[in-house]
Amino acid sequence: MDSIDPRRTALVVIDVQNDYFPGGRFVLFRANAALRQTLRLRDWARRQGIPVFWIRHISRKAGSFFLLPGTQGAELHPALGPLDSEPVVEKDDPNSFVGTDLESQLRGQGIETVVWAGMIGWMCVDTTVRSAKDRGFRNLLAYDAVASGWLKGPYGLVTPWSAHRAFLSALGFYHARLLPTRRIVE
């Protein structure tokens, strides 16, 4: 793997929130496994002096049934433990750049490479990573630090594992380099 310059790299964790875990309103396949890998990335980033950004989705659109304002489900998973120096960026769109200052914060710190982790693989992770590529960022996606859920479409239900593999594989074709967490933290 190409080396990571900690002065030009950030870790951005998208929407690792309570509603995606057992007991939540939209439980994702392998959420706990993705959380474990995300925690490895967080610890690595902190040791390397790499800035960590936390994205938190608040669903304000009519008809939303999870990640609702003021609910425990919308809170970041308690294991994450963001430090006061680590920004928590709130959004209400799948794209973490839309309506937020994420891009200006990254650019303000001279970030060129972003290591991504988060939830949902086929929605907010997919949309944000594609947008980051369009904005000129180099993307490394820790594919084992991403979780996905069931997807309903015109062809019927798509299993979480099929949707996860398809969407992440598509991202890996052009928009991001896909790596397991262990390869990033080595």
C-alpha positions in Angstrom: 0.0 0.0 0.0 1.1 3.5 -0.6 2.3 5.2 2.5 -0.1 7.4 4.4 1.2 10.9 5.3 -0.4 11.6 8.7 0.0 15.4 8.0 -2.3 15.1 5.0 -4.7 12.3 6.1 -7.9 12.3 8.1 -10.2 9.5 9.4 -13.9 10.2 8.8 -16.4 7.9 10.5 -19.9 8.1 9.0 -23.1 7.6 11.1 -22.0 4.9 13.6 -25.2 5.5 15.6 -27.3 3.5 18.0 -30.2 2.8 15.7 -28.0 0.6 13.5 -27.2 -1.8 16.4 -29.3 -4.5 18.1 -32.3 -2.8 19.8 -32.2 0.0 17.3 -34.8 1.0 14.6 -32.7 -0.1 11.5 -30.3 -2.8 12.6 -27.5 -3.5 10.1 -25.8 -6.7 9.2 -22.4 -6.9 10.9 -22.8 -3.6 12.7 -20.8 -4.9 15.7 -18.0 -6.2 13.5 -17.8 -2.9 11.7 -17.7 -1.1 15.0 -14.7 -3.2 16.2 -12.8 -2.3 13.1 -13.8 1.4 13.4 -12.4 1.4 16.9 -9.1 0.0 15.6 -9.0 2.8 13.0 -9.8 5.4 15.7 -7.0 4.2 17.9 -4.5 4.1 15.0 -5.5 7.6 13.9 -5.0 9.0 17.4 -1.6 7.3 17.8 -0.5 8.7 14.4 -1.8 12.2 15.2 -4.3 11.9 12.3 -7.4 14.0 12.8 -10.7 12.1 13.4 -14.0 13.5 12.2 -17.4 12.0 13.3 -20.4 12.3 11.1 -23.9 12.1 12.8 -27.0 11.8 10.7 -30.2 13.4 12.1 -33.3 12.5 10.0 -35.5 15.5 9.8 -37.4 14.5 6.6 -41.1 13.6 6.8 -41.6 9.8 7.0 -38.2 9.1 8.6 -38.4 6.3 11.2 -34.8 6.1 12.5 -32.0 8.5 13.5 -34.8 10.9 14.6 -33.9 14.2 16.4 -33.7 13.9 20.2 -33.7 10.1 20.3 -31.1 7.7 21.8 -31.0 6.0 18.4 -29.6 9.1 16.8 -26.7 9.3 19.2 -23.2 8.1 18.2 -22.5 4.7 19.5 -21.1 5.1 23.1 -17.9 3.0 22.4 -16.7 5.7 19.9 -15.9 8.2 22.6 -15.1 11.3 20.4 -12.6 13.6 22.0 -13.4 17.3 22.4 -10.8 18.0 19.8 -12.6 15.7 17.2 -15.4 17.5 15.3 -18.8 15.9 15.2 -20.4 17.1 12.0 -24.2 16.8 11.9 -26.0 16.3 8.6 -29.5 15.5 7.3 -28.5 14.3 3.8 -26.8 11.0 2.8 -23.9 13.1 1.5 -21.8 14.2 4.4 -20.6 17.2 2.4 -24.1 18.6 1.7 -25.2 21.4 4.1 -22.1 20.8 6.3 -18.7 22.4 6.7 -16.9 19.0 6.4 -15.0 20.0 3.2 -13.8 23.3 4.6 -12.7 21.6 7.8 -10.7 19.0 5.8 -9.2 21.6 3.5 -8.4 23.9 6.4 -6.2 21.1 7.8 -4.6 20.4 4.5 -6.2 17.0 4.1 -5.7 15.2 0.8 -6.4 11.6 1.8 -9.4 10.4 3.7 -9.8 7.0 5.4 -13.5 6.2 5.5 -15.5 3.9 7.8 -19.2 3.9 8.7 -22.8 3.1 8.0 -24.8 2.4 5.7 -22.6 1.1 3.0 -25.1 1.4 0.2 -26.3 4.9 1.2 -24.3 7.5 3.2 -20.9 5.8 2.8 -21.5 5.3 -1.0 -22.8 8.9 -1.5 -20.1 10.6 0.6 -17.1 8.7 -0.8 -18.3 9.4 -4.4 -18.6 13.1 -3.6 -15.2 13.1 -1.9 -13.6 11.8 -5.1 -15.4 14.5 -7.1 -14.0 17.1 -4.7 -10.4 15.8 -5.3 -9.8 13.8 -2.2 -7.9 10.5 -2.3 -10.1 7.9 -0.7 -9.2 4.8 1.3 -12.2 2.8 2.4 -11.8 0.3 5.2 -14.4 -2.2 3.8 -14.5 -4.2 7.0 -15.4 -1.1 9.0 -18.6 -0.6 7.0 -22.0 -2.2 7.7 -25.1 -2.4 5.5 -28.7 -3.4 5.8 -31.5 -4.8 3.7 -32.3 -2.9 0.6 -35.7 -2.9 -1.1 -36.0 -2.0 -4.7 -37.8 -2.8 -8.0 -36.3 -6.2 -8.0 -37.4 -7.1 -4.5 -35.4 -7.4 -1.4 -31.6 -7.4 -1.7 -29.7 -9.1 1.2 -27.4 -6.9 3.2 -24.4 -8.9 2.2 -25.2 -8.7 -1.5 -25.9 -5.0 -1.4 -22.7 -4.4 0.7 -20.5 -6.3 -1.7 -22.0 -4.7 -4.8 -21.9 -1.1 -3.6 -18.4 -1.3 -2.1 -17.1 -3.1 -5.1 -18.5 -0.3 -7.3 -16.8 2.3 -5.1 -13.5 0.3 -5.4 -13.7 0.4 -9.2 -13.0 4.1 -9.4 -13.8 6.2 -6.3 -11.8 4.6 -3.5 -9.1 2.1 -2.7 -10.7 -0.7 -0.7 -8.6 -2.1 2.1 -9.1 -4.2 5.2 -8.5 -2.3 8.4 -5.4 -4.3 9.2 -3.7 -3.1 6.0 -4.4 0.6 6.8 -3.2 0.4 10.4 0.0 -1.6 9.6 
